[in-house]
Amino acid sequence: MWTFVMSRLQVRQMTRYITLLFNRSQNRRGATAEQVSLAIQTTQSFLADEEKVAKVAARWTMEMIRLGYELDRPVGNADVRKSAEDMIATMQTPEHQQTTYVDRMERAMAFLDDALDNGQWNVIQTTFDHPFVIGDAPVVT
């Protein structure tokens, strides 16, 4: 019988690998459509609330003044509404969904799951009669 204990570096690498596998799964990819749909619904809900739209218009006006823009008029509700509607139109494109998925993958690759990284890692020993395989097409280990 042999014993293999992963080094700290190997645990860190496996943590990143498992996180990446989860985030590139079909289920996660499907969740991207839900994520985009939720963002659209939230923006539509915002547009239905005139008070919130007016507050954003006022905030944008103050921010533009703070940044030194010369305004011939304050930012209006129609400006905020147009911006939000343009944002919704962009979110409804297939390109946006793909970009959202890719951005999520980039964040996942940069993120280290501390709970997973600091958890207990064990190596499962198998026999040829009862193998255990982790697959990551096209490579299988």
N, C-alpha and C positions, 0 to 999 in steps of 0.2 A: 504494500500500500504506500502511496506517495502523498505528500502534502504540498499544496501550493497556496501561498498567501500573497494576495495582491499588494503591491507597493502603494504608497500614497499617490504616486503619479498615475499608476494604473487605475486606481479607484476614481481619480479625477477624470481620466480619459473615458472610463466606462460611464460615469455620470453624464458627461457631455454627449456621449454616443446614445445612451438610452433616451435622454431628453430630445435629441435630434430625431430618433426613430419615432417617438410619440408625436412630435410636431409635424412630421412629414407623412403621417398616416392618412389613409383615405377619410377616416372619421374627422380628423383635424381639418383636412382640406374642405370637407363638407361643412364644417362649422364656420368656415370663413364666409360662406354665403349667408348664414344666419347672422354672423357678426355685422356684415354689411347691411343686411335687412334691418337689424336693430338700430344701426346708426341712421338709416333713412327714416325709420319710424320716429326716432327721437328728434330728428331735425324737423319733421312734419309737425310733431307735437309742439315744438318750440314756435314754429310759424303760426300755430293756431292761438297763441297767447300774445295778444297785442302789447300787453304790459312788458313782457320779456323782450319783445322785439324793440320796443321803445328804449328800454334800459341798455340794450346792446348798441343801439344807434347813438345814445348819449355817451356811452363808454368809448366807442370808436371815435367820436368827435373829440372828446377830451384827450385821448391817446394821440390822435393826429396833431392836435395843438401842442401837446407835450413834446412831440418829436420834431416840431418846427415846420410842419406843413402850413402853407398859407391856404386857408379855406375861404371860398366865396360864399359858402353856406354850411350849416351843420349837416352831418350825416343824417339822412332821413330813414324812416321806417322802410320806405320803398327800396332804398339802397341795401339795407340789411336783408330784406326779403329777397331781392334779386340775387344777392350773394349766396344765400342759403339755397335758393332754388337751383342755381348753377352748381352748387356743391352736390345736391341730390342728383342732378342729371349726370354728373361725373361718376357718382357712386353707383349708378345703375348700369354702367358699361362693363362688359366682360373684362376689359383691360384693368379696371379698378379692382375687381375681385382678384385677379391674378397678382397685381401689385401688392394688394393687402396680404395675400398669402405669402408672397416672397418676403415682404417686410417682416412678417411674423417669423419666418424661418431665420432671417438675419438676427432678429432679437433673441430667438431661441438659442442660436449658436453662440451669442455673446453672454447669455445668462447662465449662471451656475446655480443649480438647485441645491441650496445648502442642506436641506433635510436629506436629500438623496445622497449627496456627497459625504455627509457626516454619519449616514446610517451604517448599519452592519452589513457588510458584503461577505458572502460565502461562495465558495466554489462547489458546485454539485458534481459529484463524480458519478459517471454512468458506466455501463458495460456495453459491449457490442450488441448484446441481446436487447437492451433497453436504452437506445441512444437518446440524447437530448440535443436538439439542434436549434440554434438561433439563426434565423435567415435574414439577410439583407440583400435582396436580389440586386445585382447579379452575383454578389459574393456571399458565400455561406461559410460560417465558422462553426 
